[in-house]
Amino acid sequence: MVSLEDSHFNSSHLRSVYGPHSQSAPSLPKIGREKCRSMRMIRSTLYSNDDKCCNVANSAAEESEFVSENLTDSVVDLCLRELPSCTSMSVRPELADDSFLDVSQSSSDFSFCSSDISGELQRLATLRVEENILKSENSVSETELEPCLGFLQHESFSTEITGSISSEDLQPKVKICIDGLQSPSVTVKRSAAAKLRLLAKNRSEYRALIAESGGVPALIPLLHCSDPSAQEHAVTALLNLSLYHDNKILITNAGAIKSIIYVLKTGTVTSKQNAAASLMSLAMIDDNKLSIGACGAIPPLVSLLMNGSNRGKKDALATLYKLCSARLNKERTVVAGAVKPLVALVLEQGAGMAEKAMVVLCSLGAIPEGRSAIVEEGGIPALVEAVEYSSEKGKEFAVMTLLQLCADSVRNRGLLVREGGIPPLVALSQTGTARSKHKAKKLLGYLRESRQ
């Protein structure tokens, strides 16, 4: 057997977690980062040459057998459910019982009963201000001054939409909105899309009626509108409509995916967030996952992950994870460069996204390309840090990912030891959740095998 001492690397400078991914990099991974609050780097030196670490690992592995524990249904605000074991992983057979976490349709990061789910589109309290701005912006164009009579008037924006519409009046008003989407006036189109968005916000029967009345194909052209506000209302209306299951198929069949991706690339901050959320909603249907990936959604999602607001990053993380339940999308995500920002987010403890990033990394770790990229981008030291300082749930995800990286790689086990991973793993095997203990003991067992 290859010893852990033999697995050390002779590299004088270790790559930073944030360093670029280079195709010409040496075959031996380079990992490193700035000194942090932990004693990990000091411990790594001590434990790499101290046989006592093996004794500690042995005693931890011989403790009481694992008691199963189901994960809770939420991780911060990204609610997750257990999935069946992932048998396609290229890892040891004994890892086949590892379950991955999925974003459930009914209890995800998004509220499927309240829509406008990025949470940043609640304008009812400030509509008058927005109306004045819109009027000022449109004062220079005679076309924009075309009056919006009746139901489409801005003055009735916050009253008629929010519950005063009787069931008998609903269908005529929906027809008025859909007809308004065909108007040559951007003002009318914007108002019509905003009305449909609010009508579809909370009630599934309204979502069904709007779709049955032809609202979906009427909204799609507005996704390419040069008016940012009209585009935002349109993509959010489609998002709200997609929360009704039958509408997901209708939206997909109408060819909306490419147009939503266009908004994801070109829209405002809010439009991009809701475009990502729309794709997440459509990806609830398995057949749509590969279609969304094939249409080019993953690179702009990675861009949103890197450059978006906190809300946008959370939407991108949830959408990427949902798409990555398909293996081909895992490969696309790795190629798009998602691993580097994911590792960076793992290190951003306290930002509310470290655990979500670890969930996506764990998913990408199921394929060889993902494991290589995680190691190359400094994932091992970041995950060791998470095992030490993350929340209980974060520690579970971190040790699961480390287990994927080290199950079939003596080299990665050596890296883990160099990064001072044994002490926090021993501690986790004794004080973590039942799942964390089980994974930590299994990983310590692999490290012990390498020393024999």
Secondary structure, DSSP 8 states (H G I E B T S, - for coil): ---TGGG----SS---TTS---TTS-SS--------SSSHHHHHHHHHT-THHHHHHHHHHTSS--------S-BTTB-EEEEEE-TT-SS-GGGGG-EEEEE-SSSSSS-TTT--TTS----GGGHHHHHHHHHHHHTT-TGGG----GGG-GGGTTTTTTT---HHHHHHHHHHHHHHTT-S-HHHHHHHHHHHHHHTTT-HHHHHHHHHTTHHHHHGGGGG-S-HHHHHHHHHHHHHHHTSHHHHHHHHHTTHHHHHHHHHHHS-HHHHHHHHHHHHHHTTSHHHHHHHHHTT-HHHHHHHHHHS-HHHHHHHHHHHHHHTTSHHHHHHHHHTT-HHHHHHHHH-TTSS-HHHHHHHHHHHTTSHHHHHHHHHTTHHHHHHHHHHHS-HHHHHHHHHHHHHHHTT-HHHHHHHHHTT-HHHHHHHHHHS-HHHHHHHHHHHHHHHHHH-
